[in-house]
Amino acid sequence: MTQVIIASQLDEDYNDVIRQRLAAHHPQAQVIGVPVGVPSDLPPQANILLLRPINVRGYSAPDTPPPGWPYGAEWVHLVSSGIDFYPQWLFSGPPVTTSRGSAADNLAEFALAAIFAASKHLPDIWVKNAQWSFTPLRPLKGTTLGILGFGAIGERLAHKALALGINVVALRQSAAPFGVEGVQAAKDIHDLFARADHLVLAAPLTEATRHIVDRDVLGSAKPGLHLINIARGGLVDQEALVEALDNGQVGLASLDVTEPEPLPDGHPLYTHPRVRLSPHTSAISTHSRHEIADAFLANLERYVAGLELANLANG
Ligand SMILES: NC(=O)c1ccc[n+]([C@@H]2O[C@H](COP(=O)([O-])OP(=O)(O)OC[C@H]3O[C@@H](n4cnc5c(N)ncnc54)[C@H](OP(=O)(O)O)[C@@H]3O)[C@@H](O)[C@H]2O)c1
């Protein structure tokens, strides 16, 4: 029987959910809580690592792994979808998998919430006294949503938007079909920005996508575009964005992610009248501990059965 001893950087209430779920099918399994950050001095008996993002909030891990890495680990599972928050050396050892898709519905819903808030003037229309006036609210039906990146998030968002009568135009890296009936393909990123009323960034941050939304691309935007970033702040050249907001090329930016995070006090994006900023919260839900457990435990069953792991980030 395959040993299941997990060293986990998750909070204990998250670990408890995993323990409870393991109890039925893997009563011998153990979940040992370990500190967050660069994994070091891990219990040697742990063959599975459950890791949280490392290079966050201004911290940057050393370029080389700690002595003894990867300890007894045969498989490393990341609680995030993106892999940009981890040092390179993490991917040159045992198989590394991500939680890709585990929060895709939450992220898609958040993007739609930003679109609803903008179109329906929320929360500004709530009244607090008898001075009622009527604001014409913009319909969503018949508008065009652009989606940059068509993976787990893009696909969930497209389904929901199409159900609302929104036209969906998308761009992905590969020539793979979108697999969602009704999604139109943009010719390129300029075409995507020119056609969209609302545009959601749902691509990973890589060398190729850093500042993919630059001055040139923003110059192609349909005037008054609503840009929504729920992916990574580094996708956007923020200086160019502020310029585009100032000159009205971009009418509104709903940003759940920025670079750096958090932005320093006094940063212009905090106070710009055309910016709505949230603190990288779009994926976090009241069900996160179950969503993270679902993704991990589904892969654990593959691991125990000797099958190929899903959502591999290396190998
Ligand atoms: N705010 C949060 O807390 C949060 C939570 C989850 C994820 N995220 C971010 O969102 C990103 C996307 O998540 P996901 O789960 O949807 O990832 P995913 O399933 O891996 O999909 C990524 C998509 O981006 C596309 N892509 C890659 N490079 C591109 C490029 N240069 N131009 C256009 N499209 C490109 C890929 O195209 P192909 O399919 O054609 O290769 C793929 O469709 C993650 O990498 C992460 O950074 C943020």
The ligand as an SDF file (V2000), in Angstrom:
LIG
                    3D

 48 52  0  0  0  0  0  0  0  0999 V2000
   -6.4910   35.8610   -8.5200 N   0  0  0  0  0  0  0  0  0  0  0  0
   -6.1960   34.6380   -8.1240 C   0  0  0  0  0  0  0  0  0  0  0  0
   -6.1760   34.3340   -6.9270 O   0  0  0  0  0  0  0  0  0  0  0  0
   -5.9360   33.5850   -9.1600 C   0  0  0  0  0  0  0  0  0  0  0  0
   -6.4400   32.2900   -8.9580 C   0  0  0  0  0  0  0  0  0  0  0  0
   -6.2350   31.3290   -9.9560 C   0  0  0  0  0  0  0  0  0  0  0  0
   -5.5020   31.6670  -11.0770 C   0  0  0  0  0  0  0  0  0  0  0  0
   -5.0000   32.9310  -11.2130 N   0  0  0  0  0  0  0  0  0  0  0  0
   -4.1850   33.2790  -12.3940 C   0  0  0  0  0  0  0  0  0  0  0  0
   -4.9300   33.0490  -13.5640 O   0  0  0  0  0  0  0  0  0  0  0  0
   -4.1120   32.3500  -14.5020 C   0  0  0  0  0  0  0  0  0  0  0  0
   -4.9990   31.5180  -15.3970 C   0  0  0  0  0  0  0  0  0  0  0  0
   -5.6170   30.5100  -14.6100 O   0  0  0  0  0  0  0  0  0  0  0  0
   -6.2650   29.2120  -15.2940 P   0  0  0  0  0  0  0  0  0  0  0  0
   -6.5570   28.2800  -14.1850 O   0  0  0  0  0  0  0  0  0  0  0  0
   -7.3330   29.5980  -16.2450 O   0  0  0  0  0  0  0  0  0  0  0  0
   -4.9870   28.6960  -16.0960 O   0  0  0  0  0  0  0  0  0  0  0  0
   -4.9210   27.6440  -17.2820 P   0  0  0  0  0  0  0  0  0  0  0  0
   -6.0490   26.7140  -17.2060 O   0  0  0  0  0  0  0  0  0  0  0  0
   -3.5360   27.1140  -17.2860 O   0  0  0  0  0  0  0  0  0  0  0  0
   -5.1240   28.5410  -18.5850 O   0  0  0  0  0  0  0  0  0  0  0  0
   -4.2260   29.5260  -18.9860 C   0  0  0  0  0  0  0  0  0  0  0  0
   -4.6520   30.0260  -20.3530 C   0  0  0  0  0  0  0  0  0  0  0  0
   -3.8040   31.1260  -20.7230 O   0  0  0  0  0  0  0  0  0  0  0  0
   -3.4740   30.9590  -22.0820 C   0  0  0  0  0  0  0  0  0  0  0  0
   -2.2540   31.6700  -22.4170 N   0  0  0  0  0  0  0  0  0  0  0  0
   -0.9820   31.4000  -22.0360 C   0  0  0  0  0  0  0  0  0  0  0  0
   -0.1360   32.2850  -22.5940 N   0  0  0  0  0  0  0  0  0  0  0  0
   -0.8970   33.1220  -23.3610 C   0  0  0  0  0  0  0  0  0  0  0  0
   -0.6180   34.2050  -24.2160 C   0  0  0  0  0  0  0  0  0  0  0  0
    0.6390   34.6240  -24.4120 N   0  0  0  0  0  0  0  0  0  0  0  0
   -1.6450   34.8120  -24.8500 N   0  0  0  0  0  0  0  0  0  0  0  0
   -2.9210   34.3740  -24.6830 C   0  0  0  0  0  0  0  0  0  0  0  0
   -3.2530   33.3310  -23.8890 N   0  0  0  0  0  0  0  0  0  0  0  0
   -2.2390   32.7250  -23.2330 C   0  0  0  0  0  0  0  0  0  0  0  0
   -3.3630   29.4600  -22.2950 C   0  0  0  0  0  0  0  0  0  0  0  0
   -3.5090   29.1760  -23.6780 O   0  0  0  0  0  0  0  0  0  0  0  0
   -3.4690   27.6430  -24.2470 P   0  0  0  0  0  0  0  0  0  0  0  0
   -4.5530   26.9000  -23.5350 O   0  0  0  0  0  0  0  0  0  0  0  0
   -3.7530   27.8110  -25.6870 O   0  0  0  0  0  0  0  0  0  0  0  0
   -2.1010   27.1480  -23.9230 O   0  0  0  0  0  0  0  0  0  0  0  0
   -4.5360   28.9780  -21.4600 C   0  0  0  0  0  0  0  0  0  0  0  0
   -5.7110   29.0040  -22.2370 O   0  0  0  0  0  0  0  0  0  0  0  0
   -3.1590   31.5140  -13.6220 C   0  0  0  0  0  0  0  0  0  0  0  0
   -1.9490   31.2240  -14.3090 O   0  0  0  0  0  0  0  0  0  0  0  0
   -2.9210   32.4200  -12.4500 C   0  0  0  0  0  0  0  0  0  0  0  0
   -1.8030   33.2540  -12.6630 O   0  0  0  0  0  0  0  0  0  0  0  0
   -5.2150   33.8910  -10.2940 C   0  0  0  0  0  0  0  0  0  0  0  0
  1  2  1  0
  2  3  2  0
  2  4  1  0
  4  5  1  0
  4 48  2  0
  5  6  2  0
  6  7  1  0
  7  8  2  0
  8  9  1  0
  8 48  1  0
  9 10  1  0
  9 46  1  0
 10 11  1  0
 11 12  1  0
 11 44  1  0
 12 13  1  0
 13 14  1  0
 14 15  2  0
 14 16  1  0
 14 17  1  0
 17 18  1  0
 18 19  2  0
 18 20  1  0
 18 21  1  0
 21 22  1  0
 22 23  1  0
 23 24  1  0
 23 42  1  0
 24 25  1  0
 25 26  1  0
 25 36  1  0
 26 27  1  0
 26 35  1  0
 27 28  2  0
 28 29  1  0
 29 30  1  0
 29 35  2  0
 30 31  1  0
 30 32  2  0
 32 33  1  0
 33 34  2  0
 34 35  1  0
 36 37  1  0
 36 42  1  0
 37 38  1  0
 38 39  2  0
 38 40  1  0
 38 41  1  0
 42 43  1  0
 44 45  1  0
 44 46  1  0
 46 47  1  0
M  CHG  2   8   1  16  -1
M  END
$$$$
